[in-house]
């Protein structure tokens, strides 16, 4: 026993209990492999979304016959195709989420990365509108619908798997690597697309070089697939399966017992993904077509912002383990509500430094959100319905509120002439997110085991660091009882 600084003896954590820190070399290696497998698959998904965002203008010409690529109808239709793919994400969540609760997280994660890799690689082989006419955008839509369906299970599965595999005391740190993978995917997309455009030129991109970034998804996806086939189920899930906690009707049970958590998750995801898609997905198009900046300049500024995000994500995740998720999330939500419009105003000033500051403000707030999300959202639900609740709430919110944000923002800027629309969009999302976070329990260092909801019900409302200590003590007591 270790001495407790407050007196008495401290409880020793059982290294074999689910949620405990692995002590053996084999356990540490398995933890690292699990984190890598989850993060890499997520990187593949967001590499695709990043590529589509950076190549929007070229896709508009090749699939929708846009002549000028000036931010008008062709770009809107290209973004609308992306938005339509979000509409099938709830279907993916409804089917793949319960499947993940019934047969296991790892098996579904193998399915999602396979579908995603095949669909994205296929886009790089599609014929264009000049060769097959209307069939071209139809085929593009089919590929994006397959991607949307797979994404309906991918992010939820990866987040749940990582949260359940990570030690309770460092779930924020390890969970942050899922978003590290997301940001890495976007950075790779930005570097590949911007470098390729710079090297071969806009005309060559239109003539066929736009295909290469989509085809590069194939080796990335195959690598992720290989790693995921070697993963094991998290001990938290295995324990629940052995003790017959797994339900035969996860959809019925999650709506009957945990509908409030679904509503809270949906409100938070409005902020999370509106910020994510507008800042990392729509900004390349917005900067070049609406503000008239150089495409390369805008893209490289975003690469710089995302590189800064990469450095900051793991330390921010570790900070959430120490001070709690809610204090950080509330700061980010308030920041978007108050600072989004001023930040977007800076992007319109003809000064490179001020433009970079505007993007940096939005990027810093996004770091706070994404560093905590993978450890926060899975902890809203008990083990038996964790994948189902996450997948349904996340994907319905994304499909109907966050997913269309790029298309709607571009359309509103076009029709109103108000270039501050993205800022107002982010500000409204910030208010919605702030209210949702208040209705979350503090779950930092809480155990994810068994049928009860993680976290203390007293932690609803305004945050306090005392709940981190309460969660740690309860988790340690649970591990001691399982010995």
MOKARA-V635689 format. One record per backbone hydrogen bond with DSSP energy under -1.0 kcal/mol. CO is the residue of the C=O (numbers start at 0). NH is the residue of the N-H. E is the energy in kcal/mol with one decimal. If there is no record, write none. Layout:
BEGIN
co: {CO:CO}
nh: {NH:NH}
e: {E:E}
END
This chain:
BEGIN
co: {1:3:7:13:16:18:23:24:25:26:27:28:29:30:31:32:33:34:35:36:37:38:39:40:41:42:43:44:45:46:47:48:49:50:52:54:55:56:57:58:59:59:61:71:72:73:74:75:76:77:78:79:80:85:87:88:89:90:91:92:94:95:96:97:98:103:104:105:106:107:108:109:110:111:112:113:114:115:116:117:118:121:122:127:127:128:131:132:133:134:135:136:137:138:139:140:141:142:143:144:145:146:147:149:149:150:152:153:154:155:156:157:158:159:160:161:166:167:169:170:171:173:174:175:176:177:178:179:180:181:182:183:184:185:186:187:188:189:190:191:192:193:194:195:196:200:201:202:203:204:207:210:211:213:214:215:216:217:218:219:220:221:222:223:224:226:227:233:234:235:236:237:238:239:240:248:249:250:251:252:253:257:258:259:260:261:262:263:264:265:266:267:268:269:270:271:272:273:274:275:276:281:282:283:284:285:285:286:293:294:295:296:297:298:299:300:301:302:303:304:305:306:307:308:311:312:313:314:315:317:318:319:324:325:326:327:328:329:330:331:332:333:334:335:338:339:340:341:342:345:348:350:351:352:353:354:355:356:357:358:359:360:361:362:363:364:365:366:368:368:371:372:376:377:382:384:385:386:387:388:389:390:391:392:393:394:395:396:396:397:401:403:404:405:406:407:408:409:410:411:412:417:419:420:421:422:423:424:425:426:427:428:429:430:431:432:433:436:437:442:449:455:456:463:464:465:466:467:468:469:470:471:472:473:474:475:476:477}
nh: {9:6:3:16:19:167:27:28:29:30:31:32:33:34:35:36:37:38:39:40:41:42:43:44:45:46:47:48:49:50:51:52:53:54:55:58:59:60:61:62:63:65:128:75:76:77:78:79:80:81:82:83:84:88:91:92:93:94:95:96:98:99:100:101:102:107:108:109:110:111:112:113:114:115:116:117:118:119:120:121:122:124:125:130:131:132:134:135:137:138:139:140:141:142:143:144:145:146:147:148:149:150:151:152:153:154:156:157:158:159:160:161:162:163:164:165:169:170:173:174:175:176:177:179:180:181:182:183:184:185:186:187:188:189:190:191:192:193:194:195:196:197:198:199:200:204:205:206:208:209:210:214:215:216:217:219:220:221:222:223:224:225:226:227:228:229:230:237:238:239:240:241:242:244:243:252:253:254:255:256:257:261:262:263:264:265:266:267:268:269:270:271:272:273:274:275:276:277:278:279:281:285:286:287:288:289:290:292:297:298:299:300:301:302:303:304:305:306:307:308:309:310:311:312:315:316:317:318:319:321:322:323:328:329:330:331:332:333:334:335:336:337:338:339:342:343:344:345:346:348:350:354:355:356:357:358:359:360:361:362:363:364:365:366:367:368:369:370:371:372:375:376:379:380:385:388:389:390:391:392:393:394:395:396:397:398:399:400:401:402:404:407:408:409:410:411:412:413:414:415:416:420:423:424:425:426:427:428:429:430:431:432:433:434:435:436:437:439:460:445:382:458:459:466:467:469:470:471:472:473:474:475:476:477:478:479:480:481}
e: {-3.4:-2.4:-1.8:-1.4:-2.1:-2.9:-2.3:-2.3:-2.3:-2.0:-2.2:-2.4:-2.3:-2.3:-2.4:-2.7:-2.1:-2.6:-2.8:-1.5:-1.7:-2.2:-2.0:-1.8:-2.2:-2.0:-1.7:-1.6:-2.3:-2.7:-2.5:-2.0:-2.7:-2.0:-1.0:-2.8:-2.4:-1.4:-2.1:-2.3:-1.4:-1.9:-3.1:-2.3:-2.8:-2.0:-2.6:-2.3:-1.9:-1.3:-2.4:-2.8:-1.4:-1.0:-2.1:-2.7:-2.9:-2.0:-3.1:-1.6:-1.2:-2.2:-1.4:-1.8:-3.0:-1.1:-2.1:-1.6:-1.6:-2.6:-1.8:-1.4:-2.3:-2.3:-1.9:-2.1:-2.4:-2.3:-2.3:-1.9:-1.2:-1.8:-1.2:-1.3:-2.2:-1.4:-1.3:-1.8:-1.3:-2.7:-2.2:-2.3:-2.2:-2.3:-2.2:-2.3:-2.1:-2.2:-2.6:-2.4:-2.4:-2.6:-1.3:-1.5:-1.9:-1.1:-1.9:-2.8:-2.7:-2.6:-2.7:-2.4:-2.5:-2.4:-1.8:-2.1:-1.2:-1.0:-2.5:-2.8:-1.4:-1.4:-1.7:-1.7:-1.9:-1.7:-2.8:-2.2:-2.3:-1.9:-2.8:-2.8:-2.0:-2.7:-3.0:-2.8:-2.6:-2.5:-2.4:-2.3:-2.3:-2.4:-2.4:-2.7:-2.0:-1.8:-2.3:-1.9:-2.0:-1.5:-1.6:-1.9:-1.8:-1.2:-1.4:-1.2:-3.3:-2.5:-1.8:-2.1:-2.5:-2.2:-2.0:-2.5:-1.9:-1.3:-1.3:-2.6:-2.8:-1.6:-2.4:-2.3:-1.8:-2.9:-1.2:-2.4:-2.5:-1.8:-1.7:-2.5:-1.9:-1.5:-2.0:-2.3:-2.6:-2.5:-2.1:-2.1:-2.6:-1.4:-1.0:-2.5:-2.7:-1.7:-2.3:-2.1:-2.8:-2.2:-2.1:-2.3:-2.4:-2.8:-3.1:-1.4:-2.9:-1.4:-1.7:-2.9:-2.7:-2.3:-2.7:-2.0:-1.8:-2.1:-2.2:-2.2:-2.8:-2.3:-1.9:-2.0:-2.4:-1.6:-1.6:-2.1:-2.1:-2.4:-2.5:-2.1:-1.7:-1.0:-2.7:-1.2:-2.4:-2.6:-1.6:-2.0:-2.5:-2.5:-2.2:-2.2:-2.1:-1.9:-3.0:-1.2:-2.2:-2.5:-2.2:-1.6:-1.0:-1.2:-2.6:-2.3:-2.2:-2.2:-2.3:-2.1:-2.6:-2.3:-1.6:-2.6:-2.7:-1.9:-1.7:-2.1:-1.7:-1.5:-2.9:-2.3:-1.1:-1.4:-1.6:-2.3:-1.7:-1.4:-1.0:-3.0:-2.1:-2.7:-2.6:-2.1:-2.7:-2.0:-2.3:-1.8:-2.2:-2.6:-2.0:-1.8:-1.7:-4.8:-1.8:-3.2:-2.6:-2.3:-2.3:-2.7:-2.3:-2.1:-2.6:-2.5:-2.0:-1.3:-1.9:-2.6:-2.2:-2.2:-2.3:-2.0:-2.1:-1.6:-2.0:-2.6:-2.2:-1.9:-1.9:-2.4:-1.5:-1.8:-3.3:-2.1:-1.3:-2.1:-1.2:-1.3:-1.1:-2.0:-2.4:-2.2:-2.3:-2.1:-2.4:-2.5:-2.1:-2.0:-2.0:-2.2:-1.9:-1.0}
END
